[in-house]
Amino acid sequence: MPETVIQASPRLPEDAIFSAVVEAGDSFVHEIHQGQFVRIVDLEGNQAVDTLFYNAHDYADRYSAQDTIREQRNIYLTTGTKLMSTERNALLTIVADTCGRHDTLGGACATESNMVRYAIEKRFMHACRQSFLKGALAWSAETGRELGKRDLTPTSTSS
């Protein structure tokens, strides 16, 4: 199995063309163009950053944990990992990583999984899939490009 490769990014935050802070439980959708870079920073520590990736020209072509694991021969994502799509396209490549173990097998939490993991009384607890849906619907309203519940993948990247 390939080794974890811890590598800080040489890019400076002050050189970013766009920056956003996403509060816990909130959603955020942004289109990334070829050649651009995304930096995800855990500001509070010990947080999961659940993310979904799509081909901007075809939302049906989206991140696939299974294809990524098969292609990389590793269940964890790290520096050098190519995140593969359902159509076996490389959606993006991790070029720097200071965490080293990004698990995409568990998927994003849902109301149902929270009830199983914690207690039935937790059904009203925040769930990542709800945040994904909120973001997808806001994106659709903003851009006129339909993204909805059917586009939420069963797995996500979680760091």
BAPA-573448 format. One record per residue: x, y, z of N, C-alpha, C, CB in turn; residue number from 0. Coordinates in steps of 0.05 Angstrom, whole numbers, always signed. Glycine has a CB too. Layout:
N
((X,Y,Z),(X,Y,Z),(X,Y,Z),(X,Y,Z),NUM)
...
//
This chain:
159
((+17,-24,+0),(+0,+0,+0),(+18,+25,+0),(-19,+0,+25),0)
((+12,+45,-17),(+28,+69,-18),(+28,+84,+9),(+17,+88,-39),1)
((+51,+97,+14),(+53,+111,+40),(+39,+138,+40),(+83,+115,+46),2)
((+32,+147,+64),(+21,+174,+68),(+44,+194,+62),(+9,+178,+96),3)
((+37,+215,+48),(+57,+235,+41),(+48,+262,+52),(+62,+237,+10),4)
((+60,+269,+75),(+53,+295,+87),(+70,+316,+73),(+60,+295,+118),5)
((+56,+337,+63),(+70,+358,+48),(+54,+383,+51),(+73,+350,+18),6)
((+66,+404,+61),(+53,+430,+64),(+51,+443,+36),(+68,+448,+84),7)
((+31,+459,+32),(+28,+473,+7),(+47,+497,+5),(-1,+482,+3),8)
((+60,+500,-18),(+78,+523,-21),(+62,+548,-28),(+98,+518,-43),9)
((+36,+545,-33),(+19,+568,-41),(+13,+585,-16),(-7,+558,-54),10)
((+12,+611,-20),(+7,+629,+2),(-23,+637,+3),(+24,+655,+0),11)
((-36,+635,+26),(-64,+642,+28),(-70,+670,+18),(-73,+639,+57),12)
((-52,+689,+22),(-57,+716,+14),(-57,+720,-17),(-37,+735,+26),13)
((-47,+700,-31),(-47,+701,-60),(-73,+688,-72),(-23,+686,-71),14)
((-91,+679,-56),(-115,+666,-66),(-132,+685,-81),(-131,+653,-42),15)
((-145,+676,-102),(-164,+693,-117),(-191,+693,-105),(-165,+684,-147),16)
((-196,+674,-87),(-222,+672,-73),(-218,+658,-46),(-243,+656,-91),17)
((-232,+667,-26),(-230,+655,+0),(-257,+655,+14),(-209,+669,+18),18)
((-264,+634,+28),(-289,+632,+42),(-285,+616,+68),(-311,+620,+25),19)
((-298,+625,+89),(-299,+609,+114),(-327,+597,+115),(-293,+627,+139),20)
((-328,+571,+118),(-353,+557,+119),(-357,+548,+148),(-354,+532,+99),21)
((-378,+558,+161),(-383,+551,+189),(-393,+522,+191),(-403,+570,+201),22)
((-388,+510,+214),(-397,+482,+219),(-427,+480,+213),(-391,+474,+248),23)
((-433,+459,+198),(-461,+454,+191),(-471,+469,+167),(-479,+461,+214),24)
((-456,+488,+157),(-464,+503,+133),(-455,+489,+108),(-452,+532,+134),25)
((-466,+497,+85),(-458,+486,+60),(-444,+507,+43),(-482,+475,+45),26)
((-429,+498,+23),(-415,+516,+6),(-411,+502,-21),(-387,+525,+18),27)
((-418,+516,-42),(-414,+505,-69),(-399,+525,-86),(-442,+498,-83),28)
((-379,+516,-100),(-362,+534,-116),(-351,+518,-140),(-339,+546,-99),29)
((-351,+530,-163),(-340,+518,-187),(-310,+523,-188),(-354,+527,-213),30)
((-295,+502,-193),(-266,+504,-195),(-259,+499,-224),(-251,+485,-176),31)
((-243,+516,-236),(-235,+513,-264),(-209,+498,-266),(-233,+540,-278),32)
((-205,+485,-288),(-180,+470,-293),(-156,+488,-288),(-179,+458,-321),33)
((-137,+478,-273),(-113,+494,-267),(-115,+509,-241),(-107,+513,-289),34)
((-139,+511,-229),(-142,+524,-203),(-137,+505,-181),(-170,+537,-201),35)
((-132,+516,-157),(-127,+499,-134),(-147,+505,-112),(-98,+505,-123),36)
((-153,+485,-96),(-171,+488,-73),(-155,+482,-48),(-197,+470,-75),37)
((-158,+498,-28),(-145,+493,-2),(-167,+491,+19),(-124,+516,+5),38)
((-167,+469,+32),(-186,+464,+54),(-171,+464,+80),(-202,+437,+50),39)
((-178,+481,+98),(-165,+484,+124),(-184,+480,+146),(-151,+512,+126),40)
((-177,+463,+165),(-193,+458,+189),(-186,+479,+210),(-188,+429,+201),41)
((-202,+500,+211),(-196,+523,+228),(-198,+518,+258),(-213,+546,+221),42)
((-217,+500,+266),(-222,+495,+294),(-208,+471,+305),(-252,+491,+298),43)
((-198,+453,+288),(-184,+429,+297),(-203,+406,+301),(-168,+435,+322),44)
((-195,+382,+293),(-211,+358,+297),(-239,+359,+284),(-214,+353,+326),45)
((-240,+372,+261),(-266,+373,+247),(-264,+356,+221),(-272,+403,+239),46)
((-287,+347,+213),(-289,+333,+187),(-298,+354,+166),(-309,+309,+189),47)
((-286,+352,+143),(-294,+370,+121),(-306,+351,+100),(-270,+387,+110),48)
((-332,+348,+100),(-345,+331,+81),(-348,+346,+55),(-373,+322,+91),49)
((-339,+334,+33),(-339,+348,+8),(-349,+329,-14),(-312,+359,+0),50)
((-361,+340,-34),(-369,+326,-58),(-356,+340,-82),(-401,+325,-61),51)
((-349,+325,-102),(-337,+336,-126),(-352,+326,-151),(-306,+329,-128),52)
((-357,+344,-169),(-371,+338,-194),(-356,+349,-218),(-400,+349,-193),53)
((-360,+337,-241),(-351,+349,-266),(-369,+372,-271),(-351,+327,-290),54)
((-359,+396,-274),(-375,+420,-277),(-392,+420,-302),(-357,+445,-277),55)
((-385,+403,-321),(-400,+402,-347),(-420,+379,-347),(-381,+399,-370),56)
((-418,+361,-327),(-436,+337,-326),(-438,+327,-298),(-426,+315,-345),57)
((-458,+336,-283),(-461,+329,-255),(-463,+299,-250),(-484,+343,-243),58)
((-471,+284,-271),(-473,+255,-268),(-445,+242,-265),(-488,+242,-291),59)
((-425,+256,-275),(-397,+248,-273),(-385,+260,-247),(-380,+256,-298),60)
((-386,+245,-226),(-379,+255,-199),(-359,+237,-185),(-404,+259,-182),61)
((-349,+247,-163),(-329,+232,-148),(-338,+204,-142),(-323,+247,-122),62)
((-320,+185,-145),(-325,+157,-140),(-304,+146,-121),(-327,+140,-166),63)
((-311,+140,-96),(-292,+128,-77),(-282,+102,-88),(-305,+124,-50),64)
((-300,+86,-99),(-292,+59,-109),(-271,+61,-131),(-316,+44,-119),65)
((-275,+79,-151),(-256,+82,-173),(-230,+94,-163),(-268,+99,-195),66)
((-232,+113,-144),(-208,+125,-133),(-191,+104,-118),(-215,+148,-114),67)
((-204,+88,-101),(-189,+68,-86),(-176,+48,-105),(-208,+53,-66),68)
((-191,+39,-125),(-181,+19,-144),(-157,+31,-159),(-203,+11,-164),69)
((-159,+56,-169),(-138,+69,-184),(-113,+74,-167),(-148,+95,-196),70)
((-117,+83,-142),(-95,+90,-125),(-84,+66,-109),(-104,+112,-106),71)
((-100,+45,-108),(-92,+21,-91),(-88,+29,-62),(-67,+8,-103),72)
((-105,+47,-53),(-103,+56,-25),(-130,+67,-17),(-81,+79,-22),73)
((-139,+60,+8),(-165,+70,+17),(-163,+99,+27),(-176,+52,+38),74)
((-139,+108,+34),(-136,+135,+44),(-125,+154,+22),(-117,+136,+68),75)
((-135,+178,+22),(-126,+198,+3),(-104,+214,+16),(-149,+217,-6),76)
((-84,+222,+0),(-61,+238,+10),(-48,+252,-14),(-41,+220,+25),77)
((-26,+265,-10),(-12,+279,-31),(-6,+260,-55),(+15,+290,-20),78)
((-14,+269,-78),(-10,+253,-102),(-35,+238,-111),(+12,+234,-98),79)
((-54,+235,-93),(-78,+220,-100),(-94,+235,-121),(-95,+215,-75),80)
((-103,+220,-142),(-121,+231,-162),(-149,+222,-153),(-114,+221,-191),81)
((-168,+241,-150),(-195,+235,-143),(-210,+229,-169),(-209,+258,-127),82)
((-218,+204,-172),(-230,+194,-197),(-260,+197,-197),(-222,+165,-202),83)
((-272,+200,-221),(-301,+203,-224),(-313,+177,-232),(-307,+225,-244),84)
((-339,+176,-232),(-354,+153,-241),(-348,+145,-270),(-384,+157,-237),85)
((-339,+165,-285),(-332,+160,-313),(-302,+155,-316),(-341,+183,-331),86)
((-289,+152,-294),(-260,+147,-292),(-243,+170,-302),(-253,+122,-308),87)
((-253,+194,-298),(-238,+218,-303),(-225,+228,-277),(-256,+241,-316),88)
((-201,+239,-278),(-189,+251,-255),(-202,+278,-250),(-157,+253,-257),89)
((-217,+281,-229),(-230,+306,-223),(-210,+326,-212),(-254,+302,-203),90)
((-193,+317,-194),(-172,+334,-183),(-150,+317,-171),(-184,+353,-162),91)
((-128,+329,-165),(-105,+315,-153),(-98,+330,-127),(-81,+313,-172),92)
((-93,+315,-106),(-84,+327,-81),(-54,+333,-84),(-89,+308,-56),93)
((-47,+359,-83),(-20,+368,-87),(-5,+374,-61),(-19,+392,-105),94)
((-19,+376,-39),(-7,+380,-13),(-27,+370,+8),(+0,+411,-8),95)
((-16,+360,+30),(-33,+348,+51),(-18,+348,+77),(-40,+319,+43),96)
((-29,+361,+97),(-17,+362,+124),(-32,+344,+144),(-16,+391,+134),97)
((-51,+329,+134),(-66,+311,+151),(-57,+282,+147),(-97,+314,+146),98)
((-59,+274,+121),(-48,+248,+114),(-67,+224,+113),(-27,+241,+132),99)
((-91,+226,+124),(-109,+204,+123),(-137,+214,+119),(-108,+187,+149),100)
((-146,+215,+94),(-172,+224,+87),(-188,+199,+79),(-171,+245,+64),101)
((-209,+193,+94),(-225,+169,+90),(-250,+175,+74),(-232,+156,+117),102)
((-254,+161,+52),(-278,+165,+36),(-297,+142,+37),(-270,+171,+7),103)
((-291,+122,+54),(-309,+99,+54),(-334,+103,+71),(-294,+75,+65),104)
((-332,+117,+93),(-355,+120,+111),(-377,+137,+100),(-346,+132,+137),105)
((-371,+155,+83),(-391,+173,+72),(-399,+194,+92),(-415,+157,+63),106)
((-417,+211,+83),(-426,+233,+99),(-448,+223,+118),(-437,+256,+82),107)
((-449,+235,+142),(-470,+227,+161),(-498,+236,+150),(-465,+240,+189),108)
((-517,+220,+158),(-545,+225,+151),(-561,+223,+177),(-555,+205,+129),109)
((-585,+234,+177),(-603,+232,+200),(-605,+203,+209),(-631,+243,+194),110)
((-608,+185,+190),(-612,+157,+197),(-586,+145,+210),(-618,+140,+172),111)
((-563,+152,+199),(-538,+141,+211),(-533,+153,+238),(-514,+146,+192),112)
((-540,+179,+242),(-536,+191,+268),(-554,+177,+289),(-544,+221,+267),113)
((-578,+169,+282),(-595,+155,+301),(-583,+128,+308),(-623,+151,+289),114)
((-571,+114,+289),(-559,+88,+294),(-534,+92,+311),(-553,+74,+268),115)
((-517,+111,+304),(-492,+115,+318),(-495,+126,+346),(-474,+134,+302),116)
((-514,+144,+351),(-516,+158,+376),(-541,+150,+392),(-516,+188,+371),117)
((-565,+156,+382),(-590,+149,+395),(-613,+159,+378),(-591,+161,+424),118)
((-636,+146,+380),(-659,+154,+364),(-667,+183,+369),(-683,+135,+369),119)
((-661,+192,+393),(-668,+220,+400),(-651,+240,+385),(-663,+225,+431),120)
((-629,+231,+372),(-611,+248,+357),(-621,+253,+328),(-584,+237,+356),121)
((-645,+245,+321),(-654,+248,+294),(-655,+277,+285),(-682,+235,+291),122)
((-655,+295,+303),(-656,+324,+296),(-628,+336,+295),(-674,+339,+315),123)
((-608,+320,+301),(-580,+329,+301),(-572,+336,+272),(-562,+307,+313),124)
((-554,+355,+270),(-543,+363,+243),(-533,+338,+228),(-521,+384,+246),125)
((-539,+336,+203),(-529,+315,+186),(-517,+327,+161),(-551,+294,+179),126)
((-494,+317,+153),(-479,+328,+130),(-496,+326,+104),(-453,+313,+126),127)
((-510,+304,+100),(-526,+301,+76),(-547,+324,+74),(-540,+274,+75),128)
((-557,+333,+96),(-576,+356,+95),(-561,+381,+86),(-588,+361,+123),129)
((-536,+385,+95),(-521,+408,+86),(-515,+406,+57),(-494,+410,+102),130)
((-508,+382,+47),(-503,+378,+18),(-528,+386,+2),(-496,+349,+13),131)
((-551,+377,+11),(-576,+383,-3),(-582,+413,-3),(-600,+367,+9),132)
((-578,+425,+20),(-582,+454,+22),(-564,+469,+2),(-576,+464,+51),133)
((-538,+461,+1),(-520,+473,-18),(-527,+468,-47),(-492,+463,-13),134)
((-536,+444,-53),(-544,+437,-80),(-568,+453,-89),(-551,+407,-82),135)
((-587,+456,-72),(-611,+472,-80),(-604,+502,-83),(-633,+468,-58),136)
((-587,+512,-65),(-579,+540,-68),(-563,+544,-94),(-561,+548,-43),137)
((-546,+525,-101),(-530,+527,-126),(-549,+527,-150),(-511,+503,-128),138)
((-569,+510,-149),(-589,+509,-171),(-604,+535,-174),(-609,+486,-166),139)
((-612,+547,-151),(-626,+572,-152),(-608,+595,-162),(-637,+579,-124),140)
((-583,+594,-155),(-564,+615,-163),(-556,+613,-192),(-539,+613,-145),141)
((-552,+589,-202),(-541,+585,-229),(-561,+576,-250),(-519,+565,-228),142)
((-584,+565,-241),(-603,+554,-260),(-595,+527,-270),(-607,+573,-283),143)
((-573,+516,-259),(-564,+489,-266),(-573,+470,-245),(-532,+488,-269),144)
((-589,+450,-252),(-602,+433,-233),(-582,+414,-219),(-623,+417,-247),145)
((-583,+416,-193),(-567,+399,-175),(-585,+394,-151),(-539,+411,-167),146)
((-591,+368,-146),(-610,+363,-125),(-604,+337,-110),(-638,+362,-136),147)
((-624,+326,-97),(-621,+303,-80),(-610,+279,-95),(-648,+296,-67),148)
((-619,+275,-120),(-610,+252,-135),(-580,+254,-142),(-626,+249,-161),149)
((-569,+278,-140),(-541,+282,-146),(-522,+278,-122),(-537,+309,-157),150)
((-534,+274,-98),(-517,+269,-75),(-507,+241,-75),(-533,+275,-49),151)
((-481,+238,-75),(-469,+212,-77),(-470,+198,-49),(-440,+213,-86),152)
((-469,+172,-49),(-470,+158,-23),(-444,+162,-7),(-475,+128,-27),153)
((-423,+169,-20),(-397,+173,-6),(-388,+201,-12),(-376,+153,-14),154)
((-371,+211,+6),(-359,+237,+3),(-331,+234,+13),(-375,+259,+18),155)
((-315,+255,+9),(-289,+255,+21),(-292,+268,+48),(-267,+270,+4),156)
((-280,+257,+68),(-281,+267,+95),(-253,+267,+107),(-301,+251,+113),157)
((-245,+291,+116),(-218,+293,+127),(-219,+298,+156),(-202,+315,+113),158)
//
